[in-house]
Amino acid sequence: MTQVLLENARIFDGVSEECPEGMTVLIEDGTIREVSDRPIRSSDAQRIDVAGKTLMPGLIDMHVHSYFSDLDPRVLNDRDAPYRTAYAIRKLGHALDSGFTTVRDIGGGDYPLAAAIADGLIRAPRFFYAGKILSMTGGHVDYRTPNEKHHTHGYCSCGSMNWAGVIADGVDECIKATREELRRGAHCIKIVASGGVMSPSDPIWMNQFREDEIRAIVRECVERRTYVSAHCLSSESTRRAVEFGVRCIEHAALIDVETAAFVADRGAYVVPTMVCLFSLVEQGLEMGLPPDRMDNLRAVHEDSMAGLDLMRSAGVKLAFGTDLLAGFYTQQTREFEIRREVFTPLELLRQATSVGAEILMQTGKLGCVAPDAHADLIVVDGDPLTDIGLLAVEGRNLDLIMRGGEIIKNRLN
């Protein structure tokens, strides 16, 4: 039995603005056993004096792509699994060192990577994954250019369509693809319900998948007691996805006031990904983004901050996500700096902790500092409730990082 006592801590619990001081937390075998305003006796525990600094839940990034090592997704197929895995190891290690103790890989992550993390072969955050993204033919994850005629996709002898996704057309194929990804251990299912910036043949305004296809995918996930998340840029795609049962929307950069109110009323979640847009607009061309994608990118970027404000005003439940590709992953914590133009530090802290845990269906286990929760914790040198920028510098203001009770970093005593 391994015990750690974190003493003299000021605790942000993931929700409350009130942060009690002089607190003690007992951790045993990776789990928080006790949180007390009095000293906790233990003769065997490792004692760490938090020195009055802010102890809070580890951060949760709800939108990562662990394998996305190039801005051209077609390049990744040729690089094959070893290269993609090497990139994932570096990217996930950086996330952990920046204070992210949990990530959700929302397209491309798989069981082998999850198993390697669970077995301690890779330094990485706690790992949830959606498996391969479901796309219709000509959809956002169909990376074939219009002049390509080959059709090697689906769960057949020719293999899956590409490293990130699988094509499914019609209700039966959607059901089969959903069941297959869940069989492979996916924690949720991701679909593409609108066009996107990175795909070669579909306009941003294009709605994708029919109603019966989306409802069939949702029904399969409900039976598995999980949920569907959908890539949506436009208001129309966002509204129809939520109306058809999708629980979580990715991006929603072009959302309007009526759709924001609809999403809030239905209790659906949205994961905006601002830093991806900002970084690509600033450096996309020099990093190899094809020039024909820049016009779409700039159009989305121009309205994205207004969309955040609309969702805040409507009361939409928002989580923290980044969607950083290729070498941009080192800007992960910059998302805090961008969102601070719209949200208070408390709102941002909730987005990056307790709201993420809600989407993951891990309330009480993640995103909190409470008995029976996973001991996924960070200690901030300063008060992030008054200065969210403390979390925006790649972990440099973190004196302690703990994942599952394992001390990743410790600058205390």
C-alpha angles and dihedrals in degrees: 000000000000118000132186126185118204105197136189094019132161104218131212103187098199096263117035125080089210111088113192116214132216092038129157126209123197116206121192125182093339097314132099105244102175141009114194142168088216132064114278117219119228127147095194103043126109104240121217121184108217088193095219094302124139115279112193142155117287114263122264122213107197098189120050134134106207096192100041097113099154135043089232104068092199090065090063094066090059092047089058130199102308094057093043090050093050089053091048092053092055094043096048092045090055090050091053092049089051091058100265105135093171133037133178113216101210099188133017102009114124148186097271092057092044091049092049090053093046091050092052096247092123130043101233146128122270103290131225119171141188096205117216117359115244114233134169120233107287091016131132095281096043094101096183115119118235092258094056113099103179117108109198104154144111132051098309137111090282091065133236120324099250142333093275107036153010129224118237124178123185131010097285094052091046091052092047093048092048093049091047094053092046089050088054090057103264112165092210138354124254122204131180109235099171140028120275146209098249100048121093105216112032127075119230093244093057116115112219132208122019123260093255091051094051093045090050091053091047091049092053091051093048089054088053090048093243136099148240125249121196136204104230128164102167129064092238094053091046094051096047093046092053091043090054093052106271109151102198131035122205118215105344086185095157098044119146130213096261093050092046089055090048093051091049092048091052092050094236122152130236127204109198116197107202103157091059091058094045095048094047093048090050100042109005097111095049090046092055105266108156110254093233090067096055097079092056090045094052091048092055093043093054094061100033099092091049088053091056091053092049092052092048091051092048093050097243113172104246130191133193119264137155112184091199117176136200113343094348093086090096088072093064097119091047086083087079091056093051096045093047087077087071108020137055119242090253092054091049093048091052091048090053096046126016099024091051089051090052092055091048089051088239101119108152091022103058135023094033144080103228141118114286093020122123111268093244101143144151132196116216121207095225138010114301089186088071099028115031088177087081087077094045100077104077096266098308092130094049114104095181134027119182127178119186090343092306113124107231096173132007127179093157120107 
